[in-house]
Amino acid sequence: MQLSLVIPLYNEEESLEQLHREICEVAEANNYDIEIIFIDDGSTDTSWAVVEKLTASDSRIRGIQFRRNFGKAAALQAGFNAAKGELVLTMDADLQDDPKEIPDFLRLIDTGLDVVSGWKQRRHDPWHKVFPSRVFNGMVSWLTGVKLHDHNCGMKCYRREVVENVALYGERHRFIPVLAAAQGYKVGEKVVAHRSRQFGHSKYGFARFFKGFLDMLTVWFLTKYGQRPQHLLGTVGLLIIALGIISYCIQCAYFAHALILQVPLGGASFHAATLLHIMLLSLPHLFVPVIFGTAFIILGFVAELFVSRTIQPERCYSIKKEIESQS
């Protein structure tokens, strides 16, 4: 059984040779038939030169170079498209994922799981990255029903049919287990060691949590209502109509009560025609913001639905060069 290791990278020139050595040690110790696919996501350092050097020395390595930075989801999709193995394992190139974890991932796959996601139970990151990540993971698990402790972990293992049936774009790489579970695949997790970064610095800023939250809502919508969007959109529409009717009835009752009992409003009494005129003028101020805000949210869902059904994942990136050993 061949194992494909898909490794996206961006400016990781210092870590690639050590990562390659560690992977080879694990493969040789366990007699694994592997291929290693490095996807250079538009690096501005000498990462691609290192990939070329490694490819020339190891026939199991293949390299894909993007013309510019397209993001991790696009890099993973390119790797998935190129992978030939029956199992696909993803990991980061910064040495924080330990290749020694690979045998445990494969053993869990052998138990019948289709996806095994890593869980960095003890993280070597500052608190301002750890705390938002835990909040985000809790929200994803609660909203989607896929109970994982670490949806963000880059080290995951999949059966080939999973990556063939899950299309990636935008920032959806975090939600592959959620998307797979929505299609009926069995998802599990294992605790993995999270090593301290030896070289460079993190490529992810605080802004990714805002993007992740929006992507979480999108994935929830697509997995819950992707094939029946009217169940959500229609319900929202009916609620808006119902709230409008209820609010209108309350206002009518209030003004009718004042009119019947001749209760002064604002220090003066007035006639039914005046009350009706005030009611008609006040309604747009009450409902226009609500209706327009809701319309924009629904429009966003519809747009995401359209994109998810029509986008071609292989068009989310542009490959400048591909290499593999000639031996």
C-alpha positions in Angstrom: 0.0 0.0 0.0 1.5 3.3 -1.1 1.4 6.3 1.2 1.5 9.8 -0.3 2.9 12.6 1.9 1.5 16.0 0.8 3.5 18.8 2.2 2.7 22.5 1.4 5.4 25.0 2.1 6.1 28.7 2.0 9.5 30.0 2.7 10.8 26.9 4.6 14.3 26.6 3.0 16.0 25.8 6.3 13.7 23.0 7.4 13.2 20.9 4.2 16.3 18.8 4.2 15.9 17.8 7.9 12.2 17.0 7.3 13.1 14.8 4.4 15.7 12.9 6.5 13.2 12.3 9.3 10.5 11.1 6.8 13.0 8.7 5.2 14.0 7.3 8.6 10.4 6.5 9.4 9.7 5.0 6.0 12.8 2.8 6.1 12.2 1.7 9.7 8.6 0.6 8.8 9.2 -0.5 5.2 6.7 2.0 3.8 6.2 2.5 0.1 6.0 6.3 0.0 6.0 9.3 -2.3 6.7 12.8 -1.0 5.0 15.7 -2.8 6.3 19.2 -1.9 4.1 22.1 -3.0 5.9 25.4 -3.0 3.2 28.0 -2.5 5.0 30.9 -4.1 8.0 31.0 -1.8 10.3 34.1 -2.0 13.4 32.4 -0.5 15.3 29.4 -1.9 12.8 26.7 -0.9 12.2 25.7 -4.6 16.0 25.2 -5.1 16.1 22.9 -2.1 13.1 20.9 -3.5 14.9 20.6 -6.8 18.0 19.3 -5.0 16.1 16.8 -2.9 14.2 15.6 -6.0 17.5 15.0 -7.8 18.7 12.8 -5.0 15.5 10.9 -4.1 13.2 9.3 -6.8 10.3 9.3 -4.3 10.0 13.1 -4.3 7.9 15.2 -6.6 7.8 19.0 -6.5 5.1 21.4 -7.6 5.8 25.2 -7.7 3.1 27.8 -7.9 3.6 31.1 -9.8 2.6 33.0 -6.6 1.1 32.4 -3.2 -2.4 30.9 -3.6 -2.9 29.7 0.0 -2.7 26.4 1.8 -6.0 25.1 0.5 -4.9 25.4 -3.1 -1.5 23.9 -2.3 -3.2 20.9 -0.7 -5.6 20.5 -3.6 -2.7 20.4 -6.0 -1.0 17.8 -3.9 -4.2 15.7 -3.7 -4.5 15.9 -7.5 -0.9 14.7 -7.9 -1.0 12.0 -5.2 -0.9 8.4 -6.3 -1.1 6.6 -3.0 -4.0 4.7 -1.5 -3.5 6.7 1.7 -2.7 10.5 1.8 -1.0 12.1 4.8 -0.6 15.9 5.1 1.8 17.7 7.3 3.4 21.1 7.6 7.0 21.7 6.4 8.1 23.8 9.5 9.2 20.7 11.5 6.5 21.2 14.1 4.8 18.0 12.9 6.8 14.9 13.8 7.1 12.2 11.1 7.4 9.6 13.9 3.6 10.0 14.3 3.0 8.5 10.9 2.8 4.8 12.0 0.1 5.7 14.6 -2.0 7.5 11.9 -1.8 4.4 9.7 -2.8 2.0 12.5 -5.9 4.1 13.2 -6.8 4.1 9.5 -6.5 0.3 9.7 -9.2 0.2 12.4 -11.8 1.4 9.8 -11.5 5.1 10.0 -11.4 7.1 6.8 -9.9 10.3 8.3 -7.6 10.7 11.2 -7.0 14.2 12.4 -4.1 15.3 14.6 -4.7 16.9 18.0 -1.9 19.2 19.3 -2.9 18.7 22.9 0.1 20.5 24.2 1.0 23.4 22.0 4.3 25.4 21.9 2.6 28.6 20.8 1.9 31.9 22.6 -1.3 32.3 24.5 -2.8 34.7 22.0 -2.7 32.0 19.4 -3.7 29.1 21.6 -6.8 30.7 23.2 -8.5 31.9 20.0 -7.7 28.5 18.4 -9.4 26.6 21.3 -12.5 28.9 21.1 -12.6 28.4 17.3 -12.3 24.6 17.6 -15.0 24.5 20.2 -17.4 26.5 18.0 -16.7 24.3 14.9 -17.3 21.1 16.9 -20.6 22.5 18.4 -21.9 23.9 15.1 -21.0 21.0 12.8 -21.3 18.1 15.2 -17.8 16.8 14.3 -16.2 16.5 17.7 -12.5 17.2 17.2 -10.2 19.0 19.5 -8.0 20.5 16.9 -9.6 21.2 13.5 -6.6 23.4 12.6 -3.9 20.7 12.9 -2.1 20.3 9.6 -1.2 16.6 10.2 -4.0 14.5 9.0 -4.4 11.1 7.2 -7.0 10.3 4.6 -8.1 7.4 2.5 -7.7 8.3 -1.2 -11.4 8.4 -1.9 -11.9 11.1 0.7 -9.5 13.6 -0.9 -11.0 12.7 -4.3 -14.5 13.7 -3.1 -13.7 16.9 -1.1 -13.1 20.0 -3.2 -10.9 22.7 -1.6 -10.8 26.4 -2.2 -10.5 29.6 -0.1 -9.6 28.5 3.5 -11.6 25.2 3.6 -8.6 23.0 4.3 -9.3 23.3 8.0 -12.7 21.7 7.5 -11.8 18.6 5.4 -12.9 16.3 8.3 -16.2 18.2 8.6 -16.8 17.9 4.8 -15.8 14.3 4.9 -18.2 13.5 7.8 -21.0 15.2 5.9 -20.5 12.6 3.2 -20.6 9.7 5.6 -16.9 9.1 6.1 -15.7 8.0 9.5 -13.6 10.6 11.3 -11.3 10.1 14.3 -8.3 11.9 15.9 -5.1 11.2 17.7 -2.9 13.2 20.0 0.3 14.4 18.3 3.5 16.0 19.5 3.8 19.7 18.7 7.4 20.6 18.4 8.7 24.1 18.8 9.5 26.0 15.6 13.3 25.8 14.8 13.5 28.1 11.9 11.6 31.1 10.6 8.3 32.4 12.0 4.6 31.6 11.7 3.0 32.5 8.4 -0.4 33.0 9.9 -1.6 36.2 11.6 -4.6 37.1 13.8 -6.7 37.8 10.7 -7.0 34.1 9.9 -9.4 33.7 12.9 -11.9 36.1 11.3 -11.6 34.3 8.0 -11.9 31.0 9.8 -15.1 32.1 11.5 -16.7 33.1 8.2 -15.5 29.8 6.6 -17.0 27.9 9.5 -20.4 29.5 8.8 -20.1 28.7 5.1 -19.1 25.0 5.8 -22.0 24.7 8.2 -24.4 26.1 5.6 -23.1 23.9 2.9 -23.0 20.7 4.9 -26.5 21.3 6.5 -28.3 22.9 3.6 -26.2 22.5 0.5 -28.8 20.3 -1.1 -31.8 22.0 0.4 -31.0 25.7 0.8 -34.7 26.6 0.8 -35.1 25.0 4.1 -32.9 27.7 5.6 -33.6 30.6 3.3 -37.4 29.9 3.3 -37.4 29.7 7.1 -35.6 33.0 7.4 -38.0 34.6 5.0 -41.0 33.3 6.9 -39.6 34.5 10.2 -39.1 38.0 8.8 -42.6 38.0 7.5 -43.9 36.8 10.9 -42.0 39.4 12.8 -43.2 42.1 10.5 -46.8 41.0 11.0 -46.5 40.7 14.8 -44.8 44.1 15.0 -47.4 45.7 12.8 -50.2 44.2 14.9 -48.7 45.4 18.1 -48.5 49.0 16.8 -52.1 48.8 15.5 -53.3 47.5 18.9 -51.4 50.3 20.7 -52.7 53.1 18.5 -56.2 51.6 18.5 -56.2 51.5 22.3 -55.2 55.1 22.4 -57.8 56.1 19.9 -60.7 54.2 21.5 -59.9 55.5 25.0 -58.9 59.0 23.8 -55.6 58.6 25.6 -53.3 61.6 24.8 -50.1 60.6 23.1 -47.2 63.1 23.4 -49.5 65.5 25.3 -52.1 65.7 22.6 -55.0 63.7 21.2 -55.4 63.2 17.5 -57.7 61.5 15.0 -57.6 58.1 13.4 -56.3 59.4 10.1 -53.4 61.0 11.8 -52.6 57.8 13.7 -52.7 55.8 10.5 -50.4 58.2 8.8 -47.9 58.0 11.6 -48.0 54.2 11.5 -47.4 54.1 7.7 -44.5 56.5 8.0 -42.8 54.7 10.9 -42.8 51.2 9.4 -39.9 51.7 6.8 -37.6 53.0 9.6 -38.3 49.9 11.6 -38.0 47.2 8.9 -35.7 48.5 6.2 -32.4 47.8 8.1 -33.5 44.4 9.2 -34.7 43.4 5.8 -31.6 44.7 4.0 -29.2 43.1 6.5 -30.9 39.7 6.3 -30.9 40.0 2.5 -27.2 40.5 2.4 -26.5 37.5 4.6 -28.8 35.3 2.5 -27.1 36.6 -0.6 -23.8 35.6 0.8 -25.0 32.1 1.5 -26.4 31.8 -2.0 -23.2 33.0 -3.5 -21.2 30.4 -1.5 -23.6 27.7 -2.6 -23.1 28.7 -6.2 -19.3 28.8 -5.9 -19.2 25.4 -4.2 -21.2 23.8 -6.9 -19.5 25.4 -9.9 -15.9 26.0 -9.0 -13.2 23.8 -10.5 -10.6 23.2 -7.7 -7.8 22.7 -10.1 -8.3 26.2 -11.4 -7.7 27.8 -8.0 -3.9 27.9 -8.6 -1.4 28.2 -11.4 1.5 25.8 -11.6 4.8 27.3 -12.8 6.8 24.0 -12.8 6.7 20.4 -11.8 9.6 18.1 -11.2 10.2 14.5 -10.3 13.2 12.2 -10.4 14.1 10.6 -13.7 15.7 7.6 -12.1 
